[in-house]
Amino acid sequence: MSLDANALPSFARQTSMACSSCHEQSFGPNLTSVGRNFKLNGYTQTDGKNNNLIPLSGMIRGSFTHTQEGQPDGAAARFGNNNNGTIDEAAIFLAGRITPKIGAFIEGTYDGVENKGVLDNTDIRFADHFELAGQKLVYGLTTNNNPTVSDLWNTTPVWGFPWSSSPLSPTQSAGTLIESLGSQVIGATAYMMLNNILYVEAGGYTSLPKNAQQGIGTFNAEQARLNGGAPYCRIALQKDWNGHYGSIGSFGMHGNVNPQRLTGAGTDTYDDFGFDMTYQYLANPVHIYEFTATYIRENHNMNASAALGLADRLKSNLDTVRLRAGYTYLQTYGLNLFYGQTTGTADTVIYSFGDPISGSRTGNPNSEAFTAEASYAPFGKTSTSVMSTFVNLRLAVQYVHNFKFNGSVHNYDGLGRNAVNNDTLYFNAWLAF
């Protein structure tokens, strides 16, 4: 499933604003203050002229992937062991104003690697505002299918960098609960922004029934299932001053989980706590600088998994760190440098001891990688251009270097594969229309 969104032409038509007004480098999902306010207010802002247009857009992304060493059994079903081209995904969006106070971002996606259609990221909002004693309050409700999809900052799991990555290169085994539930859950949260400074959001999620997940193409028999509701909360402080923007925040989720959907042995407990910050220099639109940082700590109590033989340890943890520095020139040329690290408690059962490529010889989840990406977006700088309201394009080349993968530098899977063997060169073209 996609974790991507883009500067949709339906938003440009609705607002008569250039894509660069809401998005860094004229293409999403990375947001400016204008883009954050547009989302905060329920995707409802309009120029007053195009209120009757159906807010439809489409997207297609194709790519080429080269890894330092091929994957003997193929990069995926129907693909060779290396040097693969593919349609990563094609999508249709209902994205924009529905009524004066209700808007939506609904994505239906064809996954070109898995060769199936899914209901992808969905965020349906009601938003309104009022002033009391000189205090401005924006408030709203959102129904969505992915924790953090409602977030305004590009630091949380759904919208964090990389905004596109190869679906045909090996990926580390370990990941937190909060970033693994996309399109398998349904939830609702209430939020408010006070004086454009303090943001608070709270609500909860629960797993969709099996038949519902099958209907929208997201069912996975081995995926953990939430037992009951999983509360979610988010708080952030932000400030705009003289062309600078900064924010700090925290988010968290608690979930009781049936491992591999198995019942009868109780549940595992996951507690996720995240902290994030953002800085953007926007005083000179010729040169834009950004820095983002995210830290997530996940604590596990694996009572059910241990009883079922699916975990070695009763208690464990996982820590992730993500740092990004970005530069944009003329809202056209972009450079992003990214460092990601995962560390945690070793467990030879959870982390698939001895499996080729995806396994860990040590049972250790520790991974560490650096990513460099250069991109080019030729359109989206003016609201009067036909290309701005009907087409947007992003071309990118990305290189991922793995310092450590699934616990080791050398022979990490016990079958002779080294971390650098998964280094990836990824070219992609991303068209929104």
C-alpha positions in Angstrom: 0.0 0.0 0.0 1.0 3.5 -0.7 2.3 5.9 1.9 2.3 8.7 -0.7 0.2 11.7 -1.6 0.9 14.5 -4.0 0.0 18.0 -5.1 -3.3 17.0 -6.6 -4.7 19.1 -9.5 -8.1 18.9 -7.9 -6.8 21.0 -5.0 -5.3 23.5 -7.5 -8.6 23.8 -9.4 -10.6 24.2 -6.2 -8.4 27.0 -4.7 -6.9 28.6 -7.8 -3.5 28.4 -6.1 -0.3 27.0 -7.5 0.9 23.7 -6.1 3.9 25.5 -4.7 1.7 27.5 -2.4 0.9 24.3 -0.4 3.8 22.0 -1.1 7.6 22.4 -0.9 9.1 21.8 -4.4 5.7 22.2 -6.0 4.8 18.6 -5.3 3.7 16.7 -2.2 3.4 15.5 0.2 5.7 17.9 2.0 3.6 20.8 3.2 4.0 24.5 3.7 2.1 26.5 6.3 -0.6 27.2 3.7 -0.9 23.4 3.0 -1.1 22.6 6.6 -4.0 25.1 7.1 -5.8 23.7 4.0 -5.7 20.3 5.5 -6.6 21.6 9.0 -9.7 23.2 7.6 -11.0 20.0 6.0 -9.8 20.4 2.4 -12.6 22.9 2.0 -10.9 26.2 1.0 -12.1 27.4 -2.4 -11.8 30.4 -4.7 -15.6 30.6 -4.8 -15.7 29.8 -8.5 -15.3 26.1 -8.8 -17.6 24.8 -6.0 -19.5 22.6 -8.3 -16.6 20.6 -9.7 -16.3 17.0 -8.7 -12.9 16.9 -6.9 -11.4 14.0 -8.9 -7.7 13.4 -9.7 -5.5 10.6 -10.8 -1.9 9.5 -10.3 0.6 7.1 -11.8 4.1 6.3 -10.7 6.6 4.1 -12.6 10.1 3.2 -11.6 13.3 1.3 -12.2 15.2 -0.5 -9.4 18.7 -1.8 -9.2 20.2 -3.4 -6.1 23.9 -4.1 -5.5 23.1 -7.8 -5.5 20.1 -9.5 -7.0 17.5 -11.4 -5.0 17.8 -15.1 -6.0 14.1 -15.9 -5.9 13.2 -12.6 -7.6 12.5 -9.2 -6.2 8.8 -10.1 -6.1 6.4 -12.5 -7.8 6.5 -11.9 -11.6 9.8 -10.0 -11.4 13.5 -10.9 -12.0 16.2 -10.9 -9.4 17.5 -7.4 -10.3 17.1 -4.4 -12.7 13.3 -4.3 -12.6 11.0 -1.7 -14.1 7.4 -1.5 -12.9 4.3 0.6 -12.4 4.6 1.2 -8.7 1.0 2.3 -8.4 -1.9 4.0 -10.2 -4.5 5.7 -8.2 -7.8 7.7 -8.4 -8.5 10.3 -5.8 -11.7 11.9 -4.5 -9.9 14.8 -2.9 -11.4 18.2 -2.0 -14.4 20.1 -0.8 -17.7 18.1 -0.5 -19.7 20.7 1.4 -18.7 24.1 2.9 -17.6 22.3 6.1 -16.8 18.7 4.9 -13.9 17.6 2.7 -12.2 14.4 1.8 -9.0 12.7 0.7 -9.9 9.2 -0.5 -7.4 7.2 -2.5 -8.2 4.0 -4.5 -4.9 2.4 -5.6 -3.8 -0.3 -8.1 -0.6 -1.8 -6.7 1.5 -2.7 -9.8 3.8 -5.0 -7.8 1.2 -7.0 -5.9 -1.2 -6.7 -9.0 -4.3 -5.8 -7.0 -6.5 -2.9 -6.1 -6.8 -1.5 -2.6 -8.7 1.3 -0.7 -5.6 3.3 0.3 -5.3 6.3 2.5 -8.6 7.8 3.4 -9.3 11.0 5.5 -12.9 12.4 5.6 -13.2 15.6 7.6 -15.6 18.0 9.2 -14.0 21.3 10.1 -15.2 24.7 11.4 -13.9 27.6 13.4 -14.9 30.4 15.8 -13.5 33.2 17.9 -14.1 33.7 21.6 -12.6 36.6 23.6 -10.1 37.2 20.8 -9.0 33.5 20.7 -9.3 31.8 17.3 -10.1 28.1 17.4 -10.3 25.7 14.5 -11.9 22.4 15.3 -12.9 19.3 13.5 -13.6 15.6 13.3 -11.9 13.1 11.0 -12.8 9.5 10.0 -9.8 7.7 8.5 -8.1 4.4 8.0 -4.5 4.9 9.0 -3.1 6.3 12.3 -1.3 9.6 11.5 -2.9 10.0 8.1 -4.7 13.0 9.6 -1.4 14.6 10.7 -0.4 18.0 9.4 3.4 17.5 9.7 5.7 15.3 7.5 7.3 13.6 10.5 4.8 10.9 11.4 4.8 7.4 9.8 2.2 8.0 7.0 3.7 11.2 5.5 7.4 10.9 6.6 10.3 10.7 4.2 10.9 8.9 1.8 7.8 10.0 0.0 8.4 7.3 -2.6 10.7 4.3 -2.3 11.3 1.1 -4.3 8.7 -1.6 -3.8 11.3 -4.1 -5.3 14.2 -3.8 -2.9 14.6 -5.6 0.5 13.2 -3.8 3.5 14.1 -4.3 7.1 12.0 -6.7 9.2 11.3 -4.6 12.2 8.6 -1.9 12.3 6.3 -0.3 14.9 2.6 -1.0 15.3 1.6 2.6 14.6 3.1 2.4 11.1 1.8 -1.0 10.2 -2.0 -0.6 10.4 -2.7 1.3 7.2 -6.0 0.5 5.5 -6.6 -2.4 7.9 -8.3 -0.3 10.6 -11.0 2.3 10.9 -10.9 5.2 13.3 -12.1 8.6 14.3 -10.4 11.5 16.0 -11.4 15.0 17.1 -8.9 17.8 16.8 -8.4 21.5 17.5 -5.9 24.3 16.7 -5.8 27.2 19.1 -4.5 30.6 17.7 -2.5 28.7 15.1 -0.1 27.6 17.8 -1.4 24.7 19.9 -2.7 21.6 18.1 -4.4 18.7 20.0 -5.9 15.5 18.5 -7.4 12.4 20.2 -9.4 9.4 19.2 -9.1 5.7 18.5 -8.9 2.9 16.0 -10.1 -0.7 15.6 -9.4 -3.4 13.1 -11.8 -3.8 10.2 -13.6 -7.2 10.0 -11.9 -9.8 7.8 -14.6 -9.6 5.1 -14.2 -5.8 4.9 -10.4 -6.1 4.6 -10.9 -8.7 1.9 -13.3 -6.4 0.1 -10.8 -3.5 -0.1 -7.8 -5.7 -0.8 -5.9 -5.2 2.4 -6.4 -8.6 4.2 -3.2 -10.4 5.4 -3.7 -13.6 7.3 -0.5 -13.1 9.2 -1.1 -9.5 10.2 -1.8 -8.8 13.8 -5.4 -7.7 14.7 -6.3 -5.1 17.2 -8.4 -6.5 20.0 -10.9 -3.8 20.8 -10.1 -0.2 20.5 -6.6 1.4 20.2 -6.5 5.0 21.6 -4.4 7.6 19.7 -3.3 11.1 20.7 -1.3 13.9 19.2 -0.1 17.3 20.5 2.1 19.9 18.8 3.2 23.5 19.1 4.0 25.5 16.0 5.3 29.0 15.2 5.7 31.2 12.1 8.0 34.1 12.3 9.7 36.3 9.7 9.9 33.6 7.1 10.8 30.8 9.6 8.6 28.0 10.7 9.1 25.6 13.6 7.1 22.9 15.4 7.7 20.4 18.1 5.2 17.6 19.1 4.5 14.2 20.4 2.1 11.4 19.5 1.2 8.0 20.8 -0.9 4.9 20.5 -1.8 1.9 22.7 -3.0 -1.4 21.3 -3.9 -4.8 22.5 -3.2 -7.2 19.7 -4.0 -10.8 18.7 -0.8 -12.0 17.0 -1.5 -13.5 13.5 -5.2 -13.1 14.3 -5.0 -16.0 16.8 -7.3 -16.0 19.8 -7.3 -18.1 23.0 -3.9 -17.1 24.3 -4.8 -13.5 25.3 -3.2 -10.5 23.7 0.1 -8.7 23.2 0.3 -5.1 24.3 2.0 -2.4 22.2 2.7 1.1 23.5 4.1 3.6 21.0 5.4 7.0 22.0 6.7 9.5 19.3 8.4 12.8 19.4 9.1 15.1 16.4 10.3 18.5 15.3 10.2 20.5 12.1 12.1 23.6 10.9 11.5 25.3 7.6 13.3 28.4 6.2 10.9 30.1 3.8 12.0 33.7 3.8 13.6 33.5 0.4 11.5 31.3 -2.0 14.5 30.8 -4.2 16.3 28.8 -1.5 14.2 26.8 1.0 15.9 24.8 3.8 14.2 22.2 6.0 15.1 19.9 8.8 12.9 17.2 10.4 13.5 14.7 13.2 11.3 11.9 14.6 11.9 9.4 17.4 9.5 6.5 18.2 9.8 4.2 21.2 7.7 1.1 21.2 7.3 -1.1 24.3 6.0 -4.7 23.9 4.4 -7.1 26.3 4.3 -10.3 24.3 2.2 -12.6 26.5 0.1 -14.1 23.7 3.0 -14.5 21.3 5.2 -16.2 23.9 2.4 -18.6 24.8 1.9 -19.4 21.1 5.6 -19.9 20.4 5.7 -16.7 18.2 8.2 -14.8 20.4 11.2 -15.6 22.6 10.7 -12.8 25.1 7.8 -11.6 27.2 9.0 -8.0 27.2 10.9 -6.1 24.5 11.2 -2.8 22.8 11.9 -1.1 19.5 13.4 2.4 18.9 13.4 4.3 15.6 15.2 7.5 14.7 14.6 9.4 11.4 16.5 12.6 10.4 16.0 14.6 7.2 17.7 17.7 5.8 16.2 19.1 2.7 17.0 21.9 0.2 14.8 23.2 -2.6 15.9 25.6 -5.3 13.3 27.7 -7.2 10.6 25.4 -6.0 11.8 23.1 -8.8 15.0 21.3 -7.8 15.2 19.3 -4.6 17.8 17.5 -2.5 17.0 15.4 0.5 19.5 13.6 2.8 18.0 11.1 5.2 19.3 8.9 8.0 17.2 6.1 9.6 18.1 3.8 12.4 16.1 1.0 14.1 17.3 -0.7 17.3 15.6 -3.0 19.7 15.5 -6.3 21.7 16.7 -9.4 20.0 14.2 -12.2 19.3 15.1 -15.0 17.0 11.4 -16.0 16.5 10.0 -12.5 15.7 12.8 -11.6 13.4 12.8 -14.8 11.4 16.1 -16.5 12.2 17.8 -17.9 9.0 15.3 -16.8 6.4 17.0 -15.7 3.1 17.3 -11.9 2.6 14.4 -11.0 5.1 15.8 -12.9 8.1 18.2 -12.1 10.8 21.1 -14.5 11.8 21.3 -12.9 15.2 17.6 -12.3 15.7 18.4 -8.7 16.1 16.2 -5.9 14.6 19.0 -3.3 14.4 19.1 -1.6 11.0 20.8 1.6 9.8 20.7 3.3 6.4 21.4 6.6 4.6 19.3 7.9 1.7 20.1 10.6 -0.8 17.5 11.8 -3.2 17.6 14.4 -6.0 14.3 15.5 -7.6 12.9 17.8 -10.3 9.4 19.2 -10.6 8.9 21.3 -13.7 5.3 22.4 -13.1 3.2 23.8 -10.3 4.7 27.3 -9.9 1.8 29.4 -11.2 -1.9 29.2 -10.7 -2.6 30.5 -14.2 -0.8 27.7 -16.1 -3.0 24.9 -17.6 -0.3 22.5 -16.4 -0.8 23.6 -12.8 -4.5 22.7 -12.7 -4.5 19.6 -14.8 -1.0 18.0 -14.6 1.9 17.8 -12.1 5.1 15.8 -12.4 8.0 14.8 -10.2 11.1 13.0 -11.4 13.5 11.6 -8.8 16.6 9.5 -8.4 17.3 7.9 -5.0 20.2 6.0 -3.6 19.9 4.0 -0.3 23.1 2.8 1.5 22.7 0.2 4.3 25.2 0.4 7.1 23.5 -2.5 8.9 20.5 -4.6 8.0 18.4 -6.9 10.2 21.1 -7.0 13.0 24.4 -7.3 11.2 26.8 -5.7 8.7 28.0 -9.0 7.2 26.1 -12.3 6.6 23.1 -10.8 8.3 20.7 -13.6 7.2 23.0 -16.5 7.9 23.2 -17.3 4.2 26.0 -15.0 3.2 24.1 -11.8 2.3 25.7 -8.5 3.5 23.9 -5.3 4.4 25.5 -3.4 1.4 24.1 -6.1 -0.9 20.7 -4.4 -0.4 22.0 -0.9 -1.4 19.4 0.4 -3.9 19.4 2.8 -6.9 15.8 3.9 -7.6 14.6 6.0 -10.5 10.9 7.1 -10.5 8.5 9.3 -12.5 5.4 10.5 -10.6 2.6 12.0 -12.6 -0.6 13.6 -11.1 -3.4 14.6 -13.3 
